[in-house]
Amino acid sequence: MAAWWRCGVFSASQKRGDYLDMNRQADGKRVAVVGGGVIGCLTALYLHKLGAKPVILEKGNTGRESSWAGAGILCPIHPWLYPDSFTHLIDASLAMFPAMNAMLEEQSGLKTEWLSSGMLIPMFADDRIHHREQALAWSKRFGWKVEELDTKQTCEHEPTMSDQLNGSLLWPEVGQVRNPRLLAAVKQALENCGVQIREQAEVIGVGKNGQGDVSSVTLANGESIEVDAVLLAAGSWSGELARQIGLDLPVEPVKGQIVLLRDEPGKVKHIIKHDDVYLVPRADGHILVGASMERVGFRPGTTESVVNNLLEATWRITPGLKGAAIVEQWMGFRPGSPDGMPYLGPVEGHPGLWVATGHYRNGVALAPGTADIMSRWIMGETPAIDLTDFRVDRPVLNLSKVGFPAAA
Ligand SMILES: Cc1cc2nc3c(=O)[nH]c(=O)nc-3n(C[C@H](O)[C@H](O)[C@H](O)COP(=O)(O)OP(=O)(O)OC[C@H]3O[C@@H](n4cnc5c(N)ncnc54)[C@H](O)[C@@H]3O)c2cc1C
């Protein structure tokens, strides 16, 4: 994988990976973090480490929405479809996983189940999209280790796989994390550090002082909390909340359904990604089968037709899994953006208001990078990386292949 310091995002001390232990002067800046998903919670933890006084305001329970539901693949589905700026951000974020994971496990006493399982894309003659050339070129350009396997080698790597394929591409270093465990570790670390988490606390407004600076948030119960800054990290609800405070932020839910299978541990070894389905094997034999891309607003619940589609696609590429048990199914709302890129940074004309949302299909992979950039930025450091493509008032980029799916 590309060396992360190539992006030039971070200071010399961070490059040594020791910034999480740095004994910072407490600044005491009060930051309301709106949304207790992976983005809000992790940024709050990093803010605390930089000496701020964050309070997480969560309308439900922390870590229960998209951040709980996701598959935890630590690689964009098809990273070659995005601009280079996105790869730089992903590379920077993934390079921070080891330090973040060690810090979380130490401070929470919990395991996140972060592991390097590799990711394999099998190639069939009737594939809807033929990724080989682009995928190889992108991997070479950004230093991602990739191997080309023929059909025999692919089936040796993955014995449940259909032999009707034309080889595969394998990225042996791609990792995964088990979302609910990651979120439990983040929450425990926050509690152990004494960061205030307020659940059932829905934010409905942001107040300003006489100078026009953000100075408070208002909760649905009428309570007003005085703060020095507000970070909007409300996932799929960010667009709605932004509208309530007079901003145009085109973040919408993109529903994803997942089916959980169970087979013998190790039966599937790598993350397997194909046109209509991906499989994510957990260490204990659970296999996540995901995920639909539905633009149906906040319509809850799983549907038989989507579950059947996911299972049919699974049996087609890995017929050796036909005997696997179906354990359960669930869904979540990805915070979608029209071009698939997150919104990161300050809001022009609203001093003290910050945004970190719209992470869409990549919020877990982008979590450490986002938390690091946003916490430092809020505390007054200027990011060295060019974040123009992610700014809050950017025009929608022309990236229809990774943006919103068609509305149902
Ligand atoms: C099926 C599925 C598969 C996915 N797979 C992957 C993957 O493999 N890899 C990857 O990197 N990403 C994946 N993702 C995407 C990833 O999960 C998300 O991008 C990420 O979790 C977004 O985190 P978040 O904190 O922004 O949002 P959320 O986790 O949704 O958290 C936002 C929180 O804000 C709260 N909130 C909303 N409004 C308010 C308010 N007004 N006041 C207070 N609180 C509020 C909500 O209750 C919620 O808890 C997947 C997502 C889904 C659904």
The ligand as an ORCA input file, in Angstrom:
! r2SCAN-3c Opt
* xyz 0 1
  C     -24.862     -1.905      4.256
  C     -23.680     -0.990      4.432
  C     -22.410     -1.444      4.085
  C     -21.300     -0.608      4.257
  N     -20.050     -1.108      4.034
  C     -18.959     -0.327      4.257
  C     -17.656     -0.866      4.106
  O     -17.480     -2.040      3.791
  N     -16.586     -0.040      4.336
  C     -16.746      1.274      4.710
  O     -15.753      1.961      4.907
  N     -17.989      1.791      4.862
  C     -19.077      1.037      4.642
  N     -20.337      1.546      4.797
  C     -20.487      2.985      5.040
  C     -20.178      3.391      6.464
  O     -20.814      2.495      7.342
  C     -20.658      4.819      6.668
  O     -20.072      5.681      5.705
  C     -20.276      5.335      8.061
  O     -20.717      4.448      9.045
  C     -20.886      6.701      8.288
  O     -20.657      7.058      9.619
  P     -21.387      8.310     10.230
  O     -20.866      8.464     11.607
  O     -21.228      9.466      9.293
  O     -22.936      7.956     10.186
  P     -23.848      7.090     11.179
  O     -23.154      5.884     11.649
  O     -25.150      6.895     10.495
  O     -24.007      8.025     12.420
  C     -24.701      9.253     12.372
  C     -25.380      9.431     13.705
  O     -25.937     10.738     13.770
  C     -27.126     10.646     14.549
  N     -27.942     11.833     14.275
  C     -28.588     12.130     13.116
  N     -29.229     13.300     13.236
  C     -28.978     13.762     14.478
  C     -29.392     14.917     15.193
  N     -30.162     15.866     14.623
  N     -28.980     15.078     16.481
  C     -28.183     14.141     17.062
  N     -27.795     13.010     16.428
  C     -28.166     12.832     15.154
  C     -27.745      9.339     14.077
  O     -28.690      8.848     15.000
  C     -26.518      8.459     13.935
  O     -26.255      7.708     15.106
  C     -21.469      0.733      4.708
  C     -22.732      1.174      5.064
  C     -23.833      0.322      4.941
  C     -25.184      0.814      5.365
*
